[in-house]
Amino acid sequence: IFDQLKTVFLDDRTIRMRTKNVGILKTEDALKLLACGPTGRASGVTKDVRQDQAYGAYADMDINAITPDVLTGTVVGDIYDRIVVRLLEVKQSIEIIERCLDEMPPGAILAEPKIAKLLNTLKKAEGEGVGRAEAPRGEVIHYVRLEAGRETLATWKIRAPTYVNLMSIPTMLKGAQLADVPIVFASIDPCMSCTNRAIVVDLKTKRKSLLIDEELHQLCVEKTRRLSNELAR
């Protein structure tokens, strides 16, 4: 399946023209802005919670952070590199699943199979803890605090990877056209379904205009078609 995905996404000339040298996030900027997950790794940041602070079965699997130079030989930090990293991580994920299925030992899969008993234990528990994991978009952190006798969490704080990666967007958009805005945002795979508009400011006149997502999408489509037509000539 990886070879098929590689052909579709990396060998297509139109995709290369639309994503090469667009939305660049250099390694030093990614480190300064704390970009995480595929977004950070596509800029050459070799960080992955499964590698740096392995948890669960990952501690036995020797996971390595994937950067685009594994396939391309170099790191640019553009949209194309973010596509490369995500495709390489699809391959990595398939290999992890296959290895887990092959090496999974027999036996029970739940420490406490009786859900009612587990819930009763949790109601009496108290304390606090922090958990880190490598989610599809990057490092996710959860802080929880339990109070004995309380059925709900006393405190629950989440730091999702999108919060961090959004800080890199202004840097990625420097020098970009409005038609590039949708694919630059899409390249970090943001979890921001309610953000469907953008304010455009003309730096010369200081005039502001509102563009909804459909208008930005149309600009993006028109640029892609224009580049495709140029390739066909």
C-alpha positions in Angstrom: 0.0 0.0 0.0 2.9 2.4 0.7 4.1 2.2 -2.9 0.6 3.0 -4.1 0.4 6.0 -1.8 3.9 7.2 -2.8 2.9 7.1 -6.5 -0.3 9.0 -5.9 1.0 11.7 -3.5 4.7 12.1 -4.2 5.1 11.4 -7.9 2.3 13.6 -9.1 3.7 16.6 -10.8 0.8 18.9 -9.9 1.1 18.0 -6.2 4.9 18.6 -6.3 4.3 22.1 -7.9 1.7 23.0 -5.3 3.6 21.9 -2.3 7.4 22.2 -3.0 8.9 25.3 -1.3 5.4 26.4 0.0 4.7 26.8 3.7 8.3 26.4 4.8 9.1 25.9 8.5 12.9 25.7 8.9 14.4 23.4 11.6 15.5 26.3 13.8 12.0 27.8 13.6 10.3 24.5 14.4 12.5 24.1 17.5 11.8 27.7 18.6 8.1 27.3 18.1 8.0 23.8 19.7 6.4 22.2 16.6 5.6 18.6 17.4 4.5 15.4 15.7 4.7 15.1 11.9 4.8 18.9 11.6 8.0 19.1 13.7 9.6 16.0 12.2 9.0 17.3 8.7 11.2 20.2 9.6 14.0 17.9 10.8 13.1 17.8 14.6 13.8 14.2 15.7 11.3 14.1 18.5 8.7 11.4 19.1 7.3 10.5 22.6 7.4 6.8 21.6 11.2 7.3 21.1 12.1 9.8 23.8 9.9 8.5 26.6 8.7 5.2 25.4 5.5 3.9 27.1 3.6 0.6 27.0 4.8 -1.8 24.3 6.7 1.0 22.6 9.5 0.5 25.1 10.2 -2.9 23.4 9.9 -1.7 19.8 12.8 0.8 19.3 10.7 3.4 17.6 12.6 6.1 15.7 11.4 9.6 14.8 10.9 9.8 11.0 12.2 12.9 9.0 11.8 13.5 5.3 15.5 13.0 4.4 14.9 9.3 5.0 13.2 9.3 1.6 14.3 12.6 -0.1 17.8 12.9 1.2 17.2 16.5 2.5 15.0 18.5 4.8 13.3 21.6 3.5 10.4 21.8 5.9 7.7 22.6 3.3 4.3 21.1 2.7 5.9 18.4 0.5 8.1 17.3 3.4 5.1 17.1 5.6 3.4 14.8 3.1 6.5 12.7 2.9 6.7 12.3 6.7 3.0 11.3 7.0 3.3 8.7 4.3 6.4 7.3 5.9 4.5 7.1 9.1 1.7 5.2 7.5 4.3 2.6 6.5 5.8 2.7 10.0 2.3 2.3 11.6 1.6 -0.8 9.4 4.9 -2.3 10.5 4.1 -1.7 14.2 0.7 -3.3 13.9 2.1 -6.3 12.1 4.8 -6.7 14.7 2.4 -6.4 17.6 0.1 -9.0 16.1 3.1 -11.4 15.6 4.6 -10.9 19.0 1.5 -10.4 21.2 1.7 -12.9 24.0 -1.4 -15.0 24.9 -3.5 -14.2 27.9 -5.9 -11.6 29.3 -6.0 -8.2 27.7 -7.6 -6.4 30.6 -6.1 -6.0 34.1 -9.6 -5.9 35.5 -12.2 -7.6 33.2 -15.2 -6.7 35.4 -16.1 -3.1 34.5 -18.4 -2.6 37.5 -15.5 -3.5 39.8 -13.2 -1.2 38.0 -15.6 1.7 38.2 -16.1 1.1 41.9 -12.3 1.2 42.5 -12.0 4.4 40.5 -14.7 6.1 42.6 -12.6 5.5 45.7 -9.3 6.5 44.2 -7.6 9.8 44.8 -4.4 11.4 43.5 -3.1 13.1 40.4 -1.1 12.2 37.3 0.3 13.3 34.0 0.3 11.3 30.8 2.2 11.9 27.6 1.5 10.1 24.3 2.4 10.4 20.6 -1.0 11.1 19.0 -1.4 11.3 15.1 -0.8 15.1 15.2 2.0 15.0 17.8 2.6 15.0 21.5 -0.6 15.1 23.6 -0.5 15.7 27.4 -3.3 15.0 29.9 -3.3 16.0 33.6 -5.9 14.5 35.8 -6.7 14.8 39.5 -9.1 12.5 41.4 -10.8 13.0 44.7 -12.1 10.1 46.7 -15.8 9.6 46.6 -16.2 11.8 43.5 -17.5 10.1 40.4 -16.2 12.7 38.0 -12.7 14.1 37.6 -11.8 16.9 40.0 -9.4 18.4 37.4 -8.7 17.5 33.8 -6.3 19.6 31.7 -5.4 18.8 28.1 -2.6 20.1 25.9 -3.4 18.9 22.4 -0.8 19.1 19.6 -2.8 21.5 17.5 -2.4 24.2 20.1 1.3 24.0 19.7 1.5 23.6 15.9 -0.8 26.5 15.3 2.1 28.8 16.5 4.0 27.8 13.4 1.4 28.9 10.9 2.4 32.6 10.7 6.0 31.6 9.9 4.7 29.1 7.2 2.5 31.7 5.6 5.2 34.3 5.1 5.4 35.0 1.4 2.5 32.7 0.6 -0.4 33.6 -1.7 -4.0 33.5 -0.5 -4.4 30.5 -2.7 -1.8 28.6 -0.6 -3.5 29.3 2.8 -5.8 26.3 2.7 -3.1 23.8 2.0 -0.6 25.3 4.4 -3.2 24.9 7.2 -4.2 21.5 6.0 -0.5 20.4 6.1 -0.4 20.5 9.9 -3.7 18.6 10.0 -5.3 21.0 12.5 -8.2 20.1 14.8 -10.1 23.4 14.3 -13.4 22.6 12.7 -15.0 25.9 14.0 -12.4 28.1 12.3 -13.8 28.6 8.8 -12.9 32.2 8.0 -9.9 34.5 7.6 -9.4 38.2 7.8 -7.2 39.5 5.0 -5.3 42.8 5.6 -3.9 44.8 2.8 -0.6 46.1 4.2 -0.6 49.1 1.9 -4.1 50.4 2.5 -4.7 48.7 5.9 -8.1 47.7 4.5 -9.6 44.4 5.9 -11.7 41.9 4.1 -13.3 38.7 5.2 -12.8 35.4 3.3 -14.9 32.4 4.3 -13.5 28.9 3.8 -15.3 28.3 0.5 -13.7 31.4 -1.0 -10.2 30.3 0.2 -10.9 26.8 -1.2 -11.9 28.2 -4.6 -8.7 30.3 -4.8 -6.7 27.1 -4.0 -8.5 25.1 -6.6 -8.0 27.8 -9.3 -4.2 27.9 -8.6 -4.0 24.1 -8.8 -5.9 24.1 -12.1 -3.7 26.9 -13.5 -0.5 25.0 -12.6 -1.9 21.8 -14.1 -2.7 23.6 -17.3 0.9 24.9 -17.4 2.2 21.4 -17.0 0.1 20.2 -19.9 1.5 22.7 -22.3 
